[in-house]
Amino acid sequence: MKKLLLFCLMVLSLSSCEKDDICDPGQSTTPRLMIEFYDTNNPAVLKNLTNLYVIGEGQEEALVLNESIPIDSPVAEQRFLSNGNRIGLPLNTEADQVVYNLTLNYNSPNEDLIFEDQIVINYSRLNAYVSRACGYKTTYKLNPPTNPLAPITVTSGNVWINSIEILQSDIETENEIHVKIYF
């Protein structure tokens, strides 16, 4: 009888354990800065980029802007180019600033058509607990225009980017556009 009671207690104790905590792929994660590109001459019209190539300062490899192309594809280098009118830039979860070089018409045979601008993005970070399985995510807030470190500035080049407009300074999801760039 004692063995049966002990066995029942063991079974009950094992059945009270928590289920494995799995991070739902639909769960919100650390968002990227979403940017749309517009025509300077007609500010209401979205404008497609031509072979935009983006690399972070100090990075050896460019950002993957076209995830639909497989890594083992014969045109795998196209993964690093965008020809659309929207991109998402990751912000640094360990610093309040990130610097990107944006090259338009990358790999053009005519060097006079290749334009490179460097942008600096300044922000503050807030870590938010998601769940035990997912851990934390970081959300961002672009610096206000009154801050000495402006939210986004073109620091070198200033060749193809004409102006930048902040639409949403709180970066909590990728479901909205945060910044418009006119060129």
TORPA-786664 format. One line per field, with one value per residue (C-alpha): x, y, z. Coordinates in Angstrom, 3 decimals. Layout:
px: c(X,...)
py: c(Y,...)
pz: c(Z,...)
This chain:
px: c(0.000,2.813,4.434,1.177,0.795,4.413,3.917,0.746,2.560,5.392,2.990,1.131,4.326,5.530,2.214,2.300,5.463,5.104,4.881,7.817,7.713,7.915,8.329,5.454,6.793,3.965,5.166,6.452,10.245,12.759,11.556,13.556,13.330,10.946,11.743,9.814,11.316,9.517,10.072,11.438,9.671,6.334,6.369,3.117,4.516,6.545,9.772,11.515,15.204,17.682,20.080,20.237,23.058,23.201,26.109,26.546,29.637,32.311,30.427,31.996,28.774,25.849,22.289,20.113,17.415,15.908,15.215,13.237,16.469,17.990,21.571,22.582,21.029,23.225,22.201,22.754,24.509,21.089,20.041,21.949,20.172,16.766,14.776,11.569,10.434,10.670,13.442,13.861,17.073,17.979,19.002,21.685,20.289,23.475,24.036,22.020,23.365,23.875,25.547,24.667,26.135,23.400,24.633,22.210,22.879,25.389,27.465,26.432,28.880,28.788,30.562,28.971,25.591,26.705,25.704,26.566,25.213,25.933,23.145,23.413,20.391,20.192,17.678,17.028,16.297,13.800,13.916,10.531,9.918,8.046,7.961,10.233,10.860,11.204,13.083,13.260,12.743,14.101,11.944,13.344,12.477,14.124,15.670,13.396,14.387,15.349,18.025,21.584,21.901,19.252,17.203,18.526,21.138,23.043,26.641,28.593,27.899,24.582,24.410,21.109,19.100,17.396,15.418,14.238,10.862,10.154,6.601,6.740,9.469,8.370,9.651,7.650,6.546,7.357,3.692,4.081,6.465,8.692,10.642,10.254,13.314,12.944,15.322)
py: c(0.000,2.376,1.664,2.460,5.717,6.666,5.829,7.978,10.928,10.618,10.562,13.589,15.542,14.827,15.799,19.178,20.256,23.146,22.463,23.471,27.188,27.777,31.203,31.775,32.886,35.415,36.973,40.512,40.741,43.573,45.760,47.266,50.926,50.885,53.394,54.288,56.204,59.030,61.209,64.638,66.291,64.631,63.975,61.997,59.352,56.356,55.947,52.633,52.331,51.011,48.486,49.992,48.432,49.036,48.269,49.210,51.080,48.601,45.651,43.290,42.157,44.184,43.831,41.249,43.390,40.731,37.623,35.962,34.991,31.773,31.829,29.077,30.834,31.692,35.322,35.223,38.613,40.099,39.316,42.449,44.784,46.418,47.632,48.347,51.451,50.149,48.740,47.799,48.707,46.947,49.203,48.244,46.733,47.650,51.263,54.437,55.112,53.252,54.388,53.044,53.655,53.616,53.181,53.770,52.105,49.761,47.834,50.139,49.927,53.747,55.008,58.451,56.892,55.358,57.555,56.929,58.704,57.926,58.290,58.373,57.226,58.317,56.788,55.562,51.917,50.196,46.459,44.801,41.275,39.135,35.658,33.064,31.401,34.606,36.571,40.319,42.547,46.025,48.918,52.270,55.949,58.238,61.306,64.364,67.121,69.369,66.877,67.883,64.433,64.702,61.527,60.903,62.907,62.538,62.959,62.394,62.123,63.993,63.097,61.376,61.823,65.215,65.143,62.898,63.021,61.265,59.881,57.791,58.242,55.231,52.053,49.232,47.192,46.788,47.252,50.959,53.271,55.253,57.387,58.795,59.532,61.791,61.496)
pz: c(0.000,0.853,-2.511,-4.310,-2.390,-3.127,-6.802,-6.954,-5.331,-7.839,-10.792,-9.445,-8.878,-12.414,-13.936,-12.199,-14.024,-16.432,-20.125,-22.276,-22.833,-26.590,-28.147,-30.560,-33.980,-34.095,-30.841,-31.084,-31.256,-31.406,-34.300,-37.123,-38.191,-41.159,-43.914,-47.080,-49.978,-51.790,-54.832,-53.859,-56.807,-55.999,-52.209,-52.212,-54.584,-53.417,-55.368,-55.993,-55.294,-57.809,-56.293,-52.807,-50.798,-47.025,-44.734,-41.081,-40.018,-38.945,-40.465,-42.989,-44.631,-45.930,-44.681,-46.373,-47.999,-50.266,-48.191,-50.982,-52.769,-51.357,-50.071,-52.502,-55.513,-58.531,-57.920,-54.140,-54.214,-55.086,-51.476,-50.437,-52.873,-52.683,-55.655,-53.752,-51.906,-48.325,-46.126,-42.466,-40.662,-37.418,-34.548,-32.042,-28.823,-26.941,-28.059,-28.598,-32.080,-35.335,-38.563,-42.015,-45.451,-48.099,-51.660,-54.523,-57.909,-56.315,-58.894,-61.734,-64.654,-64.747,-61.609,-62.071,-61.230,-57.905,-54.947,-51.298,-48.236,-44.603,-42.063,-38.277,-36.262,-32.585,-30.193,-26.669,-25.791,-23.533,-22.768,-22.297,-21.010,-23.571,-21.984,-20.442,-23.810,-25.831,-23.200,-23.707,-26.710,-27.158,-28.307,-29.356,-29.308,-31.841,-30.226,-30.267,-32.732,-29.777,-28.654,-29.645,-31.245,-33.955,-34.587,-38.112,-39.963,-43.212,-42.085,-45.279,-48.933,-48.971,-52.637,-53.164,-49.940,-50.053,-46.803,-43.986,-42.238,-38.933,-38.919,-35.746,-33.148,-31.060,-32.698,-31.143,-34.185,-37.859,-38.814,-39.488,-41.295,-38.939,-41.426,-44.932,-47.036,-50.062,-53.012)
